[in-house]
């Protein structure tokens, strides 16, 4: 084998390693395993979430409209320039 083939083989190995680095990093290293553990714990917590359906959407919409109407506003003439 000539040096050119060895260089091309090394370049191909480097490209594959760079492409697979995120996946390899997940399996190697203590910092990465801590991040993976946090991700798994978060996924477990999220799995227990549930969507609460409100059968009376009109009450909710009216409540939001009341809250928006009661918000303080600044008139254009009161703004400092």
N, C-alpha and C positions, 0 to 999 in steps of 0.2 A: 504494500500500500504506500502510496506517496503521501507527502505532507499535505497536499491539497485535499485528499479524501479524509484525512484525519481532522483537518480544519473544518471541513463541511460537516462531518459527523459531530464535532464539538459544538458547532453553531446550531445544528438541529437539536441536540440535547438541550442547549441553552434556551432555545425557543419553546420547546415543550415544557421545560421546567418553569419558564416565565408564565406560560399560559395556564399551567396547573398550580401555580403558587398559592392562590387563595384557598383552593381545596386542600393542598398539602399543609398549609399553615394552620388550618382548622384541626388537623390531626397532630400537629407538632407544637411544642412550646407550652409553657405554663400560662403565659399571659393570654394566649389564644384560647386555651381551655377554660380559663375563667370567663372570657367573653362568651364562649359557647354555653357554659353553664348558665350564665345570666339570660342568654337567649332562650334556652330550654325552660327556665323558670318562668320567664315572661309568657312564653307560649302556653305553659300549663295554666297560668292565671287567666290568660285571655280565653282559654277553652271553657272556663266556667262562667263567662259572661253570657248574658241572655238579653234579648231585645224585649222591652216591655211595650206592649201595644196599648194605646189609649183609645178606647172605643168612642170617646167624646172629643173629637178633634176641634169642634167649634168652641168649647170652653177654653182650650189651650190657645187658639188663635185670638179669641177675645182678650184673654189675659195678656198675651204679647202686645196686642194693640193698646191696651190700657197702660202697660208699662212704658211703651214707647211714647205715648201721649204725655205721660207724667215726667219724662226726662227733661232736665233743664236745658234750655237752648240759649245760644248767644246770638243776638240780633246783629245784623251787619253794622248798624250805627254804633254798637257797643264795642266793636273790635278795635284794638289798637293797631296802628299801622306802623 
